């Protein structure tokens, strides 16, 4: 049986640098951590972690501002 995919809604404040979020995120249990990766959410509004499968989705209505 496969585990359901976790979906994390992120806000514009959660997004770092060039439109990315870091996984694992601070709310994840320490035992389940993996190497830190940065997931692009700016291009399509969501991205998936290649390690744990967590999907990071930009919250509806959130606007990313160019720096």
C-alpha positions in Angstrom: 0.0 0.0 0.0 1.4 3.4 -0.9 1.3 6.3 1.4 -0.8 9.3 0.4 1.1 12.3 -1.0 1.4 15.2 1.4 0.4 18.5 0.0 1.8 21.7 1.6 0.2 25.0 0.7 2.8 27.7 0.7 2.4 31.5 0.8 4.5 34.1 -0.9 6.4 34.6 2.4 7.4 30.9 2.4 9.1 31.2 -1.0 12.8 31.9 -1.0 15.1 33.5 -3.6 14.2 32.6 -7.2 10.8 31.2 -6.4 11.7 28.1 -4.4 10.8 26.3 -1.1 13.1 24.0 0.8 12.3 20.4 1.6 12.3 18.9 4.2 10.3 21.7 5.8 10.6 22.7 9.5 7.3 20.9 10.4 8.6 17.5 9.3 9.7 14.9 11.9 13.4 14.6 12.3 13.4 10.9 11.6 12.0 11.4 8.2 14.5 14.0 6.9 16.4 13.7 3.7 19.1 16.0 2.1 17.8 19.5 1.7 16.5 20.3 -1.8 14.9 23.4 -3.3 11.7 23.0 -5.2 10.5 25.5 -7.8 7.0 26.7 -7.1 7.2 29.9 -9.2 7.0 28.3 -12.7 3.8 26.3 -12.4 2.5 27.1 -9.0 3.6 23.8 -7.5 6.5 21.4 -7.3 7.2 17.9 -6.0 10.1 16.7 -3.8 12.1 14.0 -5.6 13.0 12.4 -2.2 9.7 12.2 -0.2 7.1 13.1 -2.8 5.7 16.0 -0.8 3.9 18.4 -3.1 4.4 22.1 -2.4 1.6 24.2 -3.9 1.3 28.0 -3.9 -1.8 29.0 -2.0 -4.7 30.2 -4.2 -4.5 34.0 -4.7 -0.8 34.3 -3.7 1.3 36.5 -5.9 5.0 36.1 -6.2 6.8 39.5 -6.7 9.9 39.8 -8.8 12.8 41.2 -6.9 
